[in-house]
Amino acid sequence: MDSAEKRQSLTRLLSGKSPNDRNVLDQVIPLVYDELRHLARRQLAGNRNLTLNTTALVDEAYLKMVDQEDAPLGSRAIFFGAAARAMRQVLVDAARRRGALKRGGDQYRVTLNEEGVSADEFAFEVIELNAALERLEQHYPRQAQVVECRFFGGMSTEETAQALDLSRRSVVRDWTMARAWLYRELHGRADNA
């Protein structure tokens, strides 16, 4: 099946289904699996030392989406927005587990090397980004949704606008504002510490 046929099948499957029709997810996943792997690969790029690989990230995100009370149906953009949120949750959970293990939760000691330090730094960055994103969400929920779609979901401006039912211009404005706010939160705190 070529990409045009996949898109048509996906659109047919997602449109007109009730939010509780979880069986549709089982039909959707094979159509979008390669795209989800691409998103996961982008999320893990440069952080190969993290114990999570692309297949595990996609699989864990799928399990989180299936466990939701309302399946993310309605459109391609809504589905990928939900996938982005699920991948964010999986990455944060993995980073927290790594942090707990580093503090002795595993009772197993290993020799530190440059790869271990790199993975630990990435885990710390993911946790810090998530905390900053949660603070952004408290003050500016719509901008936080834009960050999830753009950063974690790898969505274009147009796809984000469609997923959130916003104008393209609003997405650009929200993305610019959110990036500046997050930069100040992440770097301003380090400078003032």
Sequence and secondary structure as in RCSB ss.txt:
>XXXX:A:sequence
MDSAEKRQSLTRLLSGKSPNDRNVLDQVIPLVYDELRHLARRQLAGNRNLTLNTTALVDEAYLKMVDQEDAPLGS
RAIFFGAAARAMRQVLVDAARRRGALKRGGDQYRVTLNEEGVSADEFAFEVIELNAALERLEQHYPRQAQVVECR
FFGGMSTEETAQALDLSRRSVVRDWTMARAWLYRELHGRADNA
>XXXX:A:secstr
  HHHHHHHHHHHHTT  TT THHHHHHHHHHHHHHHHHHHHHHTT TTSS  HHHHHHHHHHHHHHSSS   SS
HHHHHHHHHHHHHHHHHHHHHHHHHIIIIIT       HHHHHHHHHHHHHHHHHHHHHHHHHH HHHHHHHIII
IIS   HHHHHHHHT  HHHHHHHHHHHHHHHHIIIIIHHHH 
